[in-house]
Structure formats: structure tokens, C-alpha cells
Amino acid sequence: MLFPVTAAYIDPSTTSIVITSITTIAIAVGAMVAILWRKAKKKVATTLHIDENAHKEVEEDLVINTEESTPINK
């Protein structure tokens, strides 16, 4: 044989830690990309004077008046 074959044993707990680490790194990188994308988008919008809310409909504020119909007698 040209290359000797060696069997390597990988413990299941080690595999679990590796999978968890890879998942955590992927989530952290995704969150960082999302944050940097929002910052870059906001910077470009302010540089080009683009208003994100220009064509959005805005509802008027809801005002609730509470009136006591019957006073509480003690």
C-alpha cells in the first residue's frame, strides 16, 4: 500500500461541540453581516438624502378617553 490507512475515533461529545461551535460562528457572522448591511444602507441613504418613509402611509395617533360612567361609592 502506498498510503497507510489509520482509523481515527471521534468522540460523539467532540462532534457535538464542533457542530455547536460551527453553528455559533455562522449565527454570529450572519448577525454581523445584517448589522453592517443596515449601517451601510443608512449611511448611503443619508449621503444621498433618501427618505425611507417618504411613500409610507402614517395613521393618526389613537387617543382613548376614559370617562367614569358611575362613580365608585365607598
N, CA, C and O atoms as CSV, one atom per row, in Angstrom:
chain,resi,resn,atom,element,x,y,z
A,1,MET,N,N,0.841,-1.185,0.000
A,1,MET,CA,C,0.000,0.000,0.000
A,1,MET,C,C,0.884,1.246,0.000
A,1,MET,O,O,1.923,1.312,0.657
A,2,LEU,N,N,0.429,2.206,-0.754
A,2,LEU,CA,C,1.178,3.453,-0.810
A,2,LEU,C,C,0.905,4.327,0.419
A,2,LEU,O,O,1.821,4.907,1.003
A,3,PHE,N,N,-0.384,4.407,0.800
A,3,PHE,CA,C,-0.772,5.238,1.937
A,3,PHE,C,C,-1.339,4.350,3.025
A,3,PHE,O,O,-2.308,3.630,2.786
A,4,PRO,N,N,-0.763,4.384,4.207
A,4,PRO,CA,C,-1.318,3.554,5.271
A,4,PRO,C,C,-2.667,4.103,5.742
A,4,PRO,O,O,-2.837,5.313,5.893
A,5,VAL,N,N,-3.596,3.223,5.964
A,5,VAL,CA,C,-4.930,3.610,6.414
A,5,VAL,C,C,-4.954,3.531,7.933
A,5,VAL,O,O,-4.676,2.487,8.523
A,6,THR,N,N,-5.289,4.646,8.547
A,6,THR,CA,C,-5.404,4.655,10.000
A,6,THR,C,C,-6.824,5.065,10.356
A,6,THR,O,O,-7.372,6.023,9.810
A,7,ALA,N,N,-7.385,4.342,11.253
A,7,ALA,CA,C,-8.745,4.645,11.694
A,7,ALA,C,C,-8.657,5.634,12.846
A,7,ALA,O,O,-7.875,5.458,13.780
A,8,ALA,N,N,-9.466,6.667,12.764
A,8,ALA,CA,C,-9.485,7.678,13.826
A,8,ALA,C,C,-10.849,7.637,14.494
A,8,ALA,O,O,-11.885,7.579,13.832
A,9,TYR,N,N,-10.826,7.668,15.798
A,9,TYR,CA,C,-12.073,7.657,16.559
A,9,TYR,C,C,-12.374,9.074,16.995
A,9,TYR,O,O,-11.537,9.738,17.606
A,10,ILE,N,N,-13.577,9.534,16.679
A,10,ILE,CA,C,-14.029,10.861,17.104
A,10,ILE,C,C,-15.161,10.661,18.095
A,10,ILE,O,O,-16.189,10.060,17.782
A,11,ASP,N,N,-14.955,11.164,19.267
A,11,ASP,CA,C,-15.925,11.027,20.349
A,11,ASP,C,C,-17.204,11.804,20.001
A,11,ASP,O,O,-17.111,12.906,19.460
A,12,PRO,N,N,-18.397,11.260,20.296
A,12,PRO,CA,C,-19.647,11.963,19.999
A,12,PRO,C,C,-19.751,13.330,20.687
A,12,PRO,O,O,-20.337,14.253,20.122
A,13,SER,N,N,-19.201,13.474,21.881
A,13,SER,CA,C,-19.265,14.773,22.555
A,13,SER,C,C,-18.394,15.798,21.829
A,13,SER,O,O,-18.729,16.981,21.775
A,14,THR,N,N,-17.282,15.336,21.277
A,14,THR,CA,C,-16.424,16.229,20.498
A,14,THR,C,C,-17.149,16.686,19.238
A,14,THR,O,O,-17.083,17.857,18.865
A,15,THR,N,N,-17.839,15.760,18.589
A,15,THR,CA,C,-18.616,16.102,17.405
A,15,THR,C,C,-19.697,17.116,17.740
A,15,THR,O,O,-19.930,18.053,16.975
A,16,SER,N,N,-20.352,16.939,18.865
A,16,SER,CA,C,-21.388,17.868,19.307
A,16,SER,C,C,-20.813,19.259,19.538
A,16,SER,O,O,-21.424,20.254,19.149
A,17,ILE,N,N,-19.647,19.335,20.164
A,17,ILE,CA,C,-19.014,20.624,20.422
A,17,ILE,C,C,-18.611,21.301,19.109
A,17,ILE,O,O,-18.774,22.512,18.955
A,18,VAL,N,N,-18.090,20.521,18.172
A,18,VAL,CA,C,-17.684,21.082,16.885
A,18,VAL,C,C,-18.893,21.614,16.123
A,18,VAL,O,O,-18.837,22.708,15.561
A,19,ILE,N,N,-19.982,20.855,16.099
A,19,ILE,CA,C,-21.199,21.296,15.411
A,19,ILE,C,C,-21.762,22.546,16.077
A,19,ILE,O,O,-22.190,23.472,15.388
A,20,THR,N,N,-21.767,22.584,17.404
A,20,THR,CA,C,-22.247,23.764,18.126
A,20,THR,C,C,-21.380,24.976,17.838
A,20,THR,O,O,-21.894,26.081,17.660
A,21,SER,N,N,-20.067,24.778,17.791
A,21,SER,CA,C,-19.157,25.884,17.504
A,21,SER,C,C,-19.368,26.425,16.096
A,21,SER,O,O,-19.405,27.639,15.894
A,22,ILE,N,N,-19.504,25.538,15.132
A,22,ILE,CA,C,-19.731,25.970,13.752
A,22,ILE,C,C,-21.049,26.719,13.633
A,22,ILE,O,O,-21.122,27.740,12.949
A,23,THR,N,N,-22.088,26.224,14.292
A,23,THR,CA,C,-23.390,26.887,14.264
A,23,THR,C,C,-23.317,28.262,14.908
A,23,THR,O,O,-23.882,29.221,14.382
A,24,THR,N,N,-22.631,28.371,16.038
A,24,THR,CA,C,-22.494,29.654,16.732
A,24,THR,C,C,-21.730,30.656,15.879
A,24,THR,O,O,-22.106,31.826,15.805
A,25,ILE,N,N,-20.671,30.208,15.242
A,25,ILE,CA,C,-19.906,31.102,14.369
A,25,ILE,C,C,-20.747,31.564,13.195
A,25,ILE,O,O,-20.688,32.733,12.816
A,26,ALA,N,N,-21.531,30.662,12.612
A,26,ALA,CA,C,-22.397,31.028,11.481
A,26,ALA,C,C,-23.437,32.058,11.899
A,26,ALA,O,O,-23.704,33.001,11.154
A,27,ILE,N,N,-24.026,31.892,13.076
A,27,ILE,CA,C,-25.024,32.843,13.567
A,27,ILE,C,C,-24.384,34.198,13.847
A,27,ILE,O,O,-24.957,35.236,13.518
A,28,ALA,N,N,-23.195,34.190,14.455
A,28,ALA,CA,C,-22.505,35.446,14.752
A,28,ALA,C,C,-22.128,36.191,13.474
A,28,ALA,O,O,-22.280,37.410,13.397
A,29,VAL,N,N,-21.640,35.464,12.476
A,29,VAL,CA,C,-21.283,36.095,11.205
A,29,VAL,C,C,-22.533,36.643,10.523
A,29,VAL,O,O,-22.498,37.736,9.958
A,30,GLY,N,N,-23.630,35.903,10.569
A,30,GLY,CA,C,-24.878,36.380,9.976
A,30,GLY,C,C,-25.391,37.636,10.655
A,30,GLY,O,O,-25.856,38.556,9.983
A,31,ALA,N,N,-25.313,37.687,11.979
A,31,ALA,CA,C,-25.747,38.879,12.715
A,31,ALA,C,C,-24.848,40.065,12.384
A,31,ALA,O,O,-25.332,41.183,12.211
A,32,MET,N,N,-23.546,39.825,12.295
A,32,MET,CA,C,-22.616,40.904,11.965
A,32,MET,C,C,-22.879,41.444,10.559
A,32,MET,O,O,-22.855,42.656,10.345
A,33,VAL,N,N,-23.128,40.558,9.614
A,33,VAL,CA,C,-23.427,40.990,8.244
A,33,VAL,C,C,-24.715,41.809,8.222
A,33,VAL,O,O,-24.786,42.829,7.536
A,34,ALA,N,N,-25.735,41.371,8.967
A,34,ALA,CA,C,-27.005,42.104,8.999
A,34,ALA,C,C,-26.818,43.498,9.592
A,34,ALA,O,O,-27.365,44.472,9.074
A,35,ILE,N,N,-26.053,43.598,10.668
A,35,ILE,CA,C,-25.818,44.901,11.297
A,35,ILE,C,C,-25.026,45.816,10.368
A,35,ILE,O,O,-25.363,46.989,10.207
A,36,LEU,N,N,-23.972,45.276,9.756
A,36,LEU,CA,C,-23.171,46.092,8.839
A,36,LEU,C,C,-23.979,46.514,7.610
A,36,LEU,O,O,-23.805,47.622,7.104
A,37,TRP,N,N,-24.860,45.635,7.131
A,37,TRP,CA,C,-25.717,45.972,5.991
A,37,TRP,C,C,-26.650,47.128,6.342
A,37,TRP,O,O,-26.818,48.054,5.548
A,38,ARG,N,N,-27.263,47.077,7.538
A,38,ARG,CA,C,-28.157,48.167,7.950
A,38,ARG,C,C,-27.406,49.484,8.091
A,38,ARG,O,O,-27.899,50.530,7.671
A,39,LYS,N,N,-26.202,49.435,8.686
A,39,LYS,CA,C,-25.409,50.656,8.843
A,39,LYS,C,C,-25.016,51.232,7.490
A,39,LYS,O,O,-25.100,52.442,7.283
A,40,ALA,N,N,-24.587,50.375,6.570
A,40,ALA,CA,C,-24.190,50.838,5.240
A,40,ALA,C,C,-25.388,51.410,4.489
A,40,ALA,O,O,-25.276,52.436,3.820
A,41,LYS,N,N,-26.520,50.749,4.602
A,41,LYS,CA,C,-27.739,51.219,3.933
A,41,LYS,C,C,-28.162,52.577,4.482
A,41,LYS,O,O,-28.564,53.461,3.725
A,42,LYS,N,N,-28.071,52.740,5.806
A,42,LYS,CA,C,-28.442,54.018,6.426
A,42,LYS,C,C,-27.467,55.113,6.011
A,42,LYS,O,O,-27.884,56.240,5.743
A,43,LYS,N,N,-26.173,54.796,5.955
A,43,LYS,CA,C,-25.176,55.785,5.565
A,43,LYS,C,C,-25.376,56.225,4.121
A,43,LYS,O,O,-25.275,57.413,3.813
A,44,VAL,N,N,-25.659,55.279,3.238
A,44,VAL,CA,C,-25.914,55.619,1.836
A,44,VAL,C,C,-27.182,56.462,1.718
A,44,VAL,O,O,-27.223,57.418,0.945
A,45,ALA,N,N,-28.208,56.111,2.479
A,45,ALA,CA,C,-29.456,56.869,2.424
A,45,ALA,C,C,-29.262,58.297,2.912
A,45,ALA,O,O,-29.818,59.228,2.329
A,46,THR,N,N,-28.478,58.485,3.979
A,46,THR,CA,C,-28.253,59.848,4.464
A,46,THR,C,C,-27.340,60.627,3.521
A,46,THR,O,O,-27.506,61.835,3.358
A,47,THR,N,N,-26.384,59.949,2.902
A,47,THR,CA,C,-25.489,60.628,1.964
A,47,THR,C,C,-26.244,61.085,0.723
A,47,THR,O,O,-26.012,62.183,0.215
A,48,LEU,N,N,-27.143,60.243,0.241
A,48,LEU,CA,C,-27.908,60.576,-0.971
A,48,LEU,C,C,-29.215,61.299,-0.675
A,48,LEU,O,O,-29.991,61.578,-1.589
A,49,HIS,N,N,-29.464,61.607,0.604
A,49,HIS,CA,C,-30.685,62.293,1.049
A,49,HIS,C,C,-31.940,61.542,0.612
A,49,HIS,O,O,-32.864,62.123,0.042
A,50,ILE,N,N,-31.953,60.246,0.891
A,50,ILE,CA,C,-33.107,59.404,0.577
A,50,ILE,C,C,-33.884,59.168,1.860
A,50,ILE,O,O,-33.319,58.739,2.867
A,51,ASP,N,N,-35.198,59.452,1.822
A,51,ASP,CA,C,-36.051,59.249,2.992
A,51,ASP,C,C,-36.788,57.923,2.831
A,51,ASP,O,O,-37.535,57.735,1.871
A,52,GLU,N,N,-36.572,56.994,3.787
A,52,GLU,CA,C,-37.228,55.688,3.712
A,52,GLU,C,C,-38.732,55.788,3.913
A,52,GLU,O,O,-39.479,54.958,3.396
A,53,ASN,N,N,-39.183,56.783,4.651
A,53,ASN,CA,C,-40.602,56.903,4.987
A,53,ASN,C,C,-41.343,57.853,4.060
A,53,ASN,O,O,-42.444,58.288,4.399
A,54,ALA,N,N,-40.790,58.190,2.917
A,54,ALA,CA,C,-41.396,59.179,2.031
A,54,ALA,C,C,-42.738,58.714,1.474
A,54,ALA,O,O,-43.657,59.525,1.356
A,55,HIS,N,N,-42.876,57.462,1.137
A,55,HIS,CA,C,-44.095,56.985,0.485
A,55,HIS,C,C,-44.931,56.078,1.372
A,55,HIS,O,O,-45.768,55.323,0.878
A,56,LYS,N,N,-44.713,56.148,2.666
A,56,LYS,CA,C,-45.471,55.309,3.585
A,56,LYS,C,C,-46.664,56.084,4.134
A,56,LYS,O,O,-46.592,57.292,4.361
A,57,GLU,N,N,-47.762,55.360,4.342
A,57,GLU,CA,C,-48.925,55.974,4.969
A,57,GLU,C,C,-48.748,55.932,6.476
A,57,GLU,O,O,-48.304,54.932,7.041
A,58,VAL,N,N,-49.103,57.038,7.115
A,58,VAL,CA,C,-48.969,57.118,8.563
A,58,VAL,C,C,-50.360,57.316,9.146
A,58,VAL,O,O,-51.085,58.239,8.775
A,59,GLU,N,N,-50.712,56.435,10.060
A,59,GLU,CA,C,-52.009,56.566,10.714
A,59,GLU,C,C,-51.918,57.602,11.823
A,59,GLU,O,O,-50.870,57.786,12.441
A,60,GLU,N,N,-53.036,58.273,12.060
A,60,GLU,CA,C,-53.035,59.261,13.131
A,60,GLU,C,C,-53.035,58.556,14.479
A,60,GLU,O,O,-53.429,57.395,14.595
A,61,ASP,N,N,-52.588,59.277,15.480
A,61,ASP,CA,C,-52.495,58.701,16.815
A,61,ASP,C,C,-53.873,58.350,17.354
A,61,ASP,O,O,-54.848,59.062,17.117
A,62,LEU,N,N,-53.937,57.255,18.073
A,62,LEU,CA,C,-55.164,56.797,18.690
A,62,LEU,C,C,-55.236,57.370,20.097
A,62,LEU,O,O,-54.345,57.154,20.918
A,63,VAL,N,N,-56.317,58.109,20.361
A,63,VAL,CA,C,-56.500,58.721,21.679
A,63,VAL,C,C,-57.704,58.067,22.327
A,63,VAL,O,O,-58.793,58.043,21.754
A,64,ILE,N,N,-57.504,57.538,23.524
A,64,ILE,CA,C,-58.589,56.877,24.245
A,64,ILE,C,C,-58.927,57.729,25.465
A,64,ILE,O,O,-58.079,57.982,26.321
A,65,ASN,N,N,-60.159,58.156,25.523
A,65,ASN,CA,C,-60.625,58.924,26.678
A,65,ASN,C,C,-61.462,57.999,27.544
A,65,ASN,O,O,-62.431,57.405,27.070
A,66,THR,N,N,-61.098,57.877,28.789
A,66,THR,CA,C,-61.871,57.047,29.696
A,66,THR,C,C,-62.674,57.951,30.617
A,66,THR,O,O,-62.124,58.798,31.321
A,67,GLU,N,N,-63.949,57.759,30.597
A,67,GLU,CA,C,-64.838,58.524,31.465
A,67,GLU,C,C,-65.543,57.552,32.389
A,67,GLU,O,O,-65.991,56.487,31.965
A,68,GLU,N,N,-65.637,57.921,33.641
A,68,GLU,CA,C,-66.336,57.060,34.578
A,68,GLU,C,C,-67.833,57.310,34.423
A,68,GLU,O,O,-68.308,58.434,34.583
A,69,SER,N,N,-68.565,56.249,34.110
A,69,SER,CA,C,-69.996,56.390,33.941
A,69,SER,C,C,-70.712,56.393,35.292
A,69,SER,O,O,-71.703,57.102,35.467
A,70,THR,N,N,-70.231,55.630,36.214
A,70,THR,CA,C,-70.805,55.623,37.562
A,70,THR,C,C,-69.678,55.777,38.575
A,70,THR,O,O,-68.718,55.007,38.546
A,71,PRO,N,N,-69.776,56.740,39.455
A,71,PRO,CA,C,-68.725,56.914,40.444
A,71,PRO,C,C,-68.734,55.757,41.454
A,71,PRO,O,O,-69.773,55.161,41.737
A,72,ILE,N,N,-67.572,55.471,41.971
A,72,ILE,CA,C,-67.445,54.391,42.964
A,72,ILE,C,C,-67.755,54.980,44.348
A,72,ILE,O,O,-67.101,55.922,44.798
A,73,ASN,N,N,-68.745,54.415,44.994
A,73,ASN,CA,C,-69.124,54.884,46.350
A,73,ASN,C,C,-68.521,53.964,47.373
A,73,ASN,O,O,-68.566,52.741,47.236
A,74,LYS,N,N,-67.957,54.556,48.398
A,74,LYS,CA,C,-67.395,53.760,49.467
A,74,LYS,C,C,-68.217,53.931,50.717
A,74,LYS,O,O,-67.904,53.335,51.747
